[in-house]
């Protein structure tokens, strides 16, 4: 927990101290009494609604937040799940339906032609990452994108090895279409997906020479988890997956019966002439699979430390539903632990969440979505390029001295990108002079060292502050400062804030606070 401790340590705490807990920030918490014996019937305050939407998606703006305030927890979770999508809204890159880049013809290319082809591949890979970053920033279904990323980091494939952007695009579409569907269906589909067959070397696995990579990872990382299978199970299961292959001209799945091992296999205590699909069904029938996937969902949405009893209850729902992902998520989001005040602020935002949260919450404009993907890459999350078969470790691993500095620099660039703030903004206009009685004003002096805009990025700070009856140069009073804190932080700031700062400086200090890294 070193990184989180470093993030949340308050002044005077040593490096080994525990992170600040919600009870240390009690004034910021929603502490209303239960309205019914069933916790699922408790109504959501604005703080509760923001917590739900941030944990399951990205930081909401006022329009996204309002429909959830006043609903019961059960109603809010039902609404959240009901409004999810299966498809992206962002227009796809023009090349997605083209044939593969690399084929037999590559063997006859000159060195210069190969170099040009690699440059085109790199351009396409960057465009693909920008496409997904744009979808995160604009989707009407944030939970869908969060679950698409969850499955991308569960069923890992990487551009570093696949090297066909069109294949990775189609896998991303597959993950999104099944993100909240049936886990069994998703497992069967992604296992035979060309990106997976390339990444884990399944396409060349054949009778007499089975490749064990997929057989091992599907047990260890996709279904059972470590300790629930043997090396003999892996070797025997690898034989079942032989015959799965790829039609290279179209980069689509191809069954090659002549490559399949039809002899008897013994896996996990069962014996038969299993093929790959039957082998996956054996894994799905094991109770460990539901527990393993539920535990990963817990770490994604609830806390770094799973509660065994509550995980077991959710896993039972998951398995008894026939692996309905929505059923698992509903049970998970209605567990007492999810709503426990001590759970809030215990998860670190991933780079994609940090960037997308900021862009969506502050309505940041940008000329090229590749800028967003590049920012995520700088912060440690290169879209379509997880570091290894285990994916991004997440949690504390997202934060170190380098990435924390990069996150702060991202916030700084955002504030440099607002012409209104640097020019005084609407607070200087006559109609805003008496916007709120008692609001202090400071003499505005544009910083000479700060550029008025940042190329390609737009942030209208004055417009964002309007609901608070503030301009960038106004000094917010205590109540407004608290409202700003609640709007952007999961709990009160870890670092002391200066009450005399104008609203632009105060908001920036909140986003620089360690608490802004948490959710």
C-alpha positions in Angstrom: 0.0 0.0 0.0 3.0 2.3 -0.3 1.6 4.4 -3.1 -1.8 4.9 -1.6 -0.3 5.8 1.7 1.9 8.4 -0.1 -1.2 9.8 -1.8 -3.4 10.1 1.3 -0.9 10.9 4.0 -1.9 14.0 5.9 0.5 16.6 7.2 2.3 15.2 10.2 1.7 11.5 9.2 4.8 9.4 8.6 5.2 7.3 5.5 4.1 4.1 7.2 0.8 5.6 8.4 -2.4 4.2 7.2 -4.3 6.1 4.5 -6.7 8.7 5.7 -10.0 7.0 6.4 -13.5 8.4 5.8 -13.9 9.0 9.5 -11.1 11.5 9.3 -13.1 13.4 6.7 -16.5 13.1 8.3 -17.8 16.6 7.3 -17.5 15.6 3.7 -19.5 12.3 4.0 -23.1 11.7 3.4 -24.1 10.4 6.8 -27.9 10.2 6.6 -29.8 7.6 8.5 -31.3 4.5 6.8 -34.8 5.0 5.4 -35.6 1.3 5.5 -34.5 -1.9 7.1 -33.3 -3.1 3.7 -30.1 -1.2 2.8 -30.9 -1.5 -0.9 -33.9 0.9 -0.2 -31.8 3.7 1.2 -32.0 6.8 -1.0 -29.1 8.4 -2.7 -27.8 11.8 -1.8 -25.9 13.8 -4.4 -22.7 12.5 -2.9 -23.9 8.9 -3.0 -24.9 9.3 -6.7 -21.6 10.8 -7.6 -19.8 8.0 -5.9 -21.8 5.3 -7.7 -21.3 6.8 -11.1 -17.6 7.5 -10.6 -16.9 4.0 -9.3 -18.7 2.3 -12.1 -17.9 4.8 -14.9 -16.3 8.2 -15.0 -16.8 11.4 -13.0 -20.3 12.6 -13.9 -21.3 16.1 -14.9 -24.5 17.7 -13.5 -26.7 16.2 -16.3 -25.6 12.7 -15.7 -25.8 13.1 -11.9 -29.3 14.5 -11.5 -31.4 11.5 -12.5 -29.8 9.3 -9.8 -30.2 11.7 -6.9 -33.2 10.5 -4.7 -33.4 7.0 -6.1 -32.9 4.1 -3.8 -29.7 2.1 -4.2 -31.6 -0.7 -5.9 -33.3 1.7 -8.3 -30.0 3.4 -9.1 -28.2 0.2 -9.8 -31.1 -1.0 -12.0 -31.1 2.3 -13.9 -27.3 2.1 -14.3 -27.5 -1.4 -15.8 -30.5 -0.7 -17.9 -28.9 2.2 -19.8 -25.7 0.3 -20.9 -24.9 -0.1 -24.6 -23.4 -2.9 -26.7 -21.9 -0.7 -29.4 -19.6 2.4 -29.5 -20.9 5.8 -30.6 -17.6 7.1 -31.9 -17.1 6.8 -35.7 -14.7 4.0 -36.6 -11.4 4.6 -38.3 -11.7 4.3 -42.1 -9.4 1.3 -42.3 -11.2 -1.1 -39.9 -12.7 -3.2 -42.7 -9.6 -3.4 -44.8 -7.6 -6.7 -45.1 -4.6 -7.5 -42.9 -1.5 -5.4 -43.2 0.9 -8.3 -43.1 0.6 -11.4 -45.3 2.4 -13.5 -47.8 3.2 -10.5 -50.0 5.3 -9.0 -47.2 8.0 -11.5 -48.0 8.6 -9.8 -51.3 8.7 -6.2 -50.0 11.9 -4.2 -50.1 13.3 -2.8 -46.9 11.9 0.6 -47.7 8.5 -0.8 -48.4 8.6 -2.7 -45.1 9.5 0.5 -43.3 6.6 2.3 -44.9 4.3 -0.5 -44.0 5.5 -0.4 -40.3 4.9 3.4 -40.3 1.4 2.9 -41.5 0.8 0.2 -38.9 2.0 2.6 -36.2 -0.3 5.3 -37.5 -3.2 3.0 -37.4 -2.4 1.8 -33.9 -2.3 5.4 -32.7 -5.6 6.1 -34.4 -7.1 3.0 -32.8 -6.0 4.1 -29.4 -7.4 7.6 -30.1 -10.7 6.1 -31.2 -11.1 4.2 -27.9 -10.0 7.3 -25.8 -12.7 9.3 -27.7 -15.3 6.7 -26.9 -14.4 6.8 -23.2 -14.7 10.6 -23.3 -18.1 10.8 -25.1 -19.9 7.5 -24.4 -23.4 7.8 -23.0 -22.7 4.5 -21.2 -19.5 4.9 -19.1 -20.1 1.5 -17.4 -19.9 -0.2 -20.8 -16.4 1.3 -21.4 -15.3 0.5 -17.9 -16.3 -3.1 -18.4 -14.8 -3.2 -21.9 -11.5 -2.1 -20.3 -12.0 -4.7 -17.5 -12.3 -7.5 -20.0 -9.4 -6.1 -22.1 -7.3 -6.4 -19.0 -8.7 -9.9 -18.2 -8.5 -11.5 -21.6 -5.3 -9.8 -22.5 -4.1 -9.3 -26.1 -1.5 -6.7 -27.0 -0.6 -4.8 -30.1 3.1 -5.5 -29.4 2.5 -9.1 -30.6 -0.7 -9.0 -32.6 0.5 -6.1 -34.8 -2.8 -6.0 -36.7 -4.8 -2.9 -35.6 -7.9 -4.3 -37.5 -7.8 -7.5 -35.5 -7.5 -5.6 -32.2 -10.4 -3.3 -33.2 -12.6 -6.4 -33.8 -11.6 -7.8 -30.4 -12.5 -4.5 -28.8 -15.9 -4.6 -30.5 -16.4 -8.2 -29.2 -15.5 -7.2 -25.7 -17.9 -4.3 -25.7 -20.8 -6.3 -27.2 -20.5 -8.9 -24.4 -19.2 -6.6 -21.6 -22.4 -7.0 -19.6 -23.7 -10.1 -21.3 -22.9 -13.7 -20.4 -19.4 -14.6 -19.2 -19.6 -18.1 -20.7 -20.5 -16.7 -24.2 -17.7 -14.1 -23.8 -15.2 -16.8 -22.8 -16.0 -19.0 -25.8 -15.9 -16.1 -28.2 -12.7 -14.4 -27.1 -10.9 -17.7 -26.8 -11.3 -18.2 -30.6 -10.8 -14.6 -31.4 -7.9 -14.1 -33.8 -6.2 -11.6 -31.5 -6.2 -14.1 -28.7 -5.1 -16.9 -31.1 -2.1 -14.8 -32.2 -1.2 -13.5 -28.7 -1.2 -16.8 -27.0 0.1 -18.8 -30.0 -3.0 -20.9 -30.3 -3.3 -20.5 -34.1 -0.4 -22.9 -34.7 -1.3 -25.5 -32.1 -1.8 -28.9 -33.6 -1.9 -32.6 -32.8 1.4 -33.9 -31.7 2.7 -30.4 -31.1 0.1 -28.6 -28.8 1.0 -25.2 -27.6 0.4 -24.9 -23.9 0.2 -21.1 -23.6 -3.5 -20.6 -23.9 -4.3 -23.8 -21.9 -2.3 -22.4 -19.0 -3.6 -18.8 -19.1 -7.2 -19.7 -19.6 -7.0 -21.6 -16.3 -4.8 -19.3 -14.3 -5.9 -15.9 -15.6 -9.3 -16.3 -17.2 -11.3 -18.8 -15.1 -9.9 -20.9 -12.1 -7.0 -18.8 -10.8 -3.7 -20.1 -9.5 -3.7 -23.3 -7.4 -6.7 -24.9 -8.9 -5.1 -27.0 -11.6 -1.9 -29.0 -12.2 0.7 -29.0 -15.0 -0.8 -32.3 -16.2 -4.1 -30.5 -16.5 -2.5 -27.9 -18.7 -0.8 -30.4 -20.9 -3.9 -32.5 -21.4 -6.1 -29.4 -22.0 -3.7 -28.0 -24.6 -4.5 -31.1 -26.7 -8.2 -30.1 -26.6 -7.6 -26.7 -28.2 -5.6 -28.0 -31.2 -7.3 -27.3 -34.5 -8.2 -23.7 -33.6 -6.6 -21.6 -36.2 -6.8 -18.4 -38.4 -7.6 -17.8 -42.0 -4.7 -15.4 -42.7 -6.1 -13.6 -45.8 -9.2 -12.5 -43.8 -7.7 -12.8 -40.2 -10.8 -14.7 -39.1 -11.2 -17.8 -37.0 -10.8 -21.1 -38.9 -11.4 -24.6 -37.6 -8.8 -27.1 -38.9 -10.1 -30.6 -38.1 -7.0 -32.3 -39.4 -4.9 -30.5 -36.8 -7.2 -31.5 -33.8 -6.1 -34.2 -31.4 -9.1 -36.6 -31.2 -7.5 -38.9 -28.6 -8.8 -39.2 -25.0 -7.8 -36.5 -22.5 -8.0 -36.3 -18.7 -8.4 -32.8 -17.3 -9.5 -31.8 -13.8 -10.5 -35.3 -13.0 -12.7 -35.7 -16.1 -11.9 -38.0 -19.0 -13.1 -37.8 -22.6 -12.4 -36.9 -26.2 -12.7 -33.2 -25.4 -12.5 -30.4 -28.0 -11.8 -26.8 -27.1 -15.4 -25.7 -26.5 -16.0 -28.8 -24.2 -12.9 -27.9 -22.3 -14.1 -24.4 -21.7 -17.4 -25.7 -20.5 -15.5 -27.9 -18.0 -13.8 -24.8 -16.6 -17.2 -22.9 -16.4 -18.7 -25.8 -14.5 -16.1 -25.3 -11.7 -17.2 -23.1 -8.8 -13.7 -21.6 -8.6 -14.4 -19.8 -11.9 -17.3 -17.7 -10.5 -15.3 -16.9 -7.4 -12.2 -15.9 -9.3 -14.0 -13.6 -11.7 -16.1 -12.1 -8.9 -13.0 -11.4 -6.8 -11.5 -9.5 -9.8 -14.8 -7.5 -10.1 -14.6 -6.7 -6.4 -11.1 -5.3 -6.8 -12.2 -3.3 -9.8 -15.3 -1.7 -8.2 -15.3 -2.1 -4.5 -11.9 -2.2 -2.7 -8.4 -3.7 -2.9 -9.3 -6.2 -0.2 -12.1 -8.6 -1.0 -14.5 -9.6 1.8 -14.6 -13.4 1.5 -18.2 -13.8 2.7 -19.6 -11.1 0.5 -17.6 -12.3 -2.5 -19.0 -15.8 -2.0 -22.5 -14.5 -2.0 -22.0 -12.6 -5.2 -20.2 -15.5 -6.8 -23.2 -17.8 -5.9 -25.5 -15.3 -7.7 -23.2 -15.2 -10.7 -23.0 -19.0 -11.0 -26.6 -19.6 -10.4 -27.6 -17.1 -13.0 -25.6 -19.0 -15.6 -22.8 -16.4 -15.6 -25.0 -13.4 -16.2 -22.6 -10.4 -15.8 -25.4 -8.0 -15.1 -26.6 -10.2 -12.2 -23.1 -10.4 -10.8 -22.7 -6.6 -11.0 -26.1 -5.9 -9.5 -25.3 -8.2 -6.5 -21.9 -6.6 -6.2 -23.1 -3.0 -6.3 -25.7 -3.8 -3.6 -23.3 -5.4 -1.1 -22.9 -3.5 2.2 -19.2 -3.1 1.5 -19.7 -1.1 -1.7 -21.7 1.5 0.1 -19.6 1.5 3.3 -18.2 4.9 3.9 -14.8 3.3 4.7 -14.7 2.0 1.1 -14.8 5.4 -0.6 -11.5 6.7 -1.7 -9.8 3.3 -1.4 -9.2 2.7 -5.2 -6.7 4.5 -7.4 -7.9 5.9 -10.7 -6.2 4.3 -13.6 -4.7 6.6 -16.2 -7.6 6.1 -18.6 -10.0 6.9 -15.7 -8.0 9.9 -14.6 -7.9 11.4 -18.0 -11.4 10.6 -18.9 -12.8 11.8 -15.5 -11.1 15.1 -16.1 -12.2 15.5 -19.7 -15.8 14.6 -19.0 -16.3 16.4 -15.7 -14.8 19.7 -16.9 -16.1 19.4 -20.5 -12.6 19.8 -22.0 -12.4 20.3 -25.7 -9.6 18.8 -27.8 -8.7 18.8 -31.5 -7.4 15.3 -31.7 -8.5 12.3 -29.5 -5.0 10.8 -30.0 -4.0 13.5 -27.5 -6.0 11.7 -24.9 -4.6 8.3 -25.7 -1.1 9.8 -25.6 -1.8 11.3 -22.2 -2.9 7.9 -20.9 0.3 6.4 -22.3 2.4 9.0 -20.5 0.6 8.1 -17.2 1.4 4.4 -17.7 -1.6 2.9 -19.6 -0.9 2.4 -23.3 -4.3 1.4 -24.8 -4.2 -2.0 -26.6 -0.7 -2.6 -25.1 -1.0 -4.2 -21.6 2.5 -4.9 -20.3 2.2 -8.7 -20.3 -0.4 -11.6 -20.2 -1.4 -10.6 -16.7 -2.4 -7.1 -17.8 -1.9 -3.9 -15.9 -1.6 -4.7 -12.2 -3.6 -1.5 -11.2 -4.1 -0.2 -7.7 -1.0 1.3 -6.1 1.1 0.4 -9.1 -0.5 3.2 -11.1 1.3 5.8 -8.9 4.9 6.5 -8.5 6.9 9.8 -8.4 7.0 10.0 -12.2 3.4 9.3 -12.9 2.1 11.4 -10.1 4.1 14.4 -11.4 2.7 13.7 -14.9 -0.8 13.7 -13.5 -0.2 17.1 -11.9 1.2 18.4 -15.1 -1.9 17.3 -17.0 -4.0 19.4 -14.6 -1.7 22.3 -15.0 -2.0 22.2 -18.8 -5.8 22.0 -18.4 -5.8 25.3 -16.5 -3.4 26.9 -18.9 -5.9 26.0 -21.6 -8.6 28.3 -20.4 -8.5 31.8 -22.0 -11.4 32.9 -19.8 -9.5 32.2 -16.5 -6.4 34.0 -17.8 -8.4 37.0 -19.0 -10.6 37.4 -16.0 -13.6 35.5 -17.3 -17.3 36.3 -16.8 -16.5 37.4 -13.2 -15.2 40.7 -14.8 -18.4 41.2 -16.8 -21.0 43.6 -15.4 -23.7 41.0 -15.0 -21.5 39.0 -12.7 -20.3 41.7 -10.5 -22.9 41.0 -7.8 -23.5 37.4 -8.6 -23.5 36.4 -4.9 -23.6 38.6 -1.8 -20.4 38.3 0.2 -18.3 36.9 -2.6 -14.8 38.4 -2.4 -13.0 39.5 -5.4 -9.3 39.7 -6.0 -7.4 42.1 -8.3 -6.8 39.9 -11.3 -3.3 39.9 -12.8 -2.7 37.4 -15.6 0.5 35.5 -14.8 3.1 36.7 -17.3 4.8 33.3 -17.4 1.6 31.4 -18.2 0.5 31.1 -21.9 -3.2 32.0 -22.5 -4.0 28.8 -24.4 -2.6 25.3 -24.9 -2.6 24.2 -28.5 -5.4 21.8 -29.3 -7.0 22.0 -25.8 -9.9 24.1 -24.6 -11.3 24.5 -21.1 -13.9 27.1 -20.3 -13.4 27.5 -16.5 -15.7 30.4 -16.2 -18.6 28.5 -17.7 -17.8 25.5 -15.4 -18.0 27.8 -12.4 -21.3 29.4 -13.3 -23.5 27.0 -11.3 -21.6 28.1 -8.2 -22.2 31.8 -9.0 -18.5 32.3 -9.3 -16.0 33.7 -11.7 -12.4 32.5 -11.9 -11.2 35.5 -9.9 -13.8 35.3 -7.2 -12.8 34.0 -3.7 -15.3 31.3 -2.8 -16.9 31.5 0.7 -16.8 28.5 3.0 -20.0 26.8 1.8 -19.0 27.1 -1.8 -15.5 25.8 -1.1 -17.2 22.7 0.4 -19.4 22.3 -2.6 -16.4 22.4 -4.9 -14.7 19.8 -2.8 -17.7 17.5 -3.0 -17.9 17.9 -6.7 -14.3 16.8 -7.5 -13.0 14.8 -4.5 -14.1 11.5 -2.9 -13.4 13.0 0.5 -12.0 16.2 2.0 -8.6 17.2 0.7 -5.5 15.6 2.3 -3.5 18.8 2.1 -4.6 22.1 3.8 -6.3 24.5 1.4 -5.9 28.3 1.4 -9.2 30.0 2.0 -8.1 33.3 0.4 -7.4 31.8 -3.0 -9.6 32.8 -5.9 -11.8 30.1 -7.3 -9.5 29.2 -10.2 -6.5 28.7 -7.9 -8.7 26.9 -5.3 -10.1 24.5 -7.9 -6.6 23.8 -9.3 -5.3 23.1 -5.8 -8.1 20.5 -5.3 -7.2 18.7 -8.5 -3.6 18.7 -7.4 -4.5 17.2 -4.0 -3.7 13.5 -3.5 -7.4 12.8 -3.0 -8.1 13.6 -6.7 -6.1 10.4 -7.6 -8.6 8.3 -5.7 -12.2 7.2 -6.2 
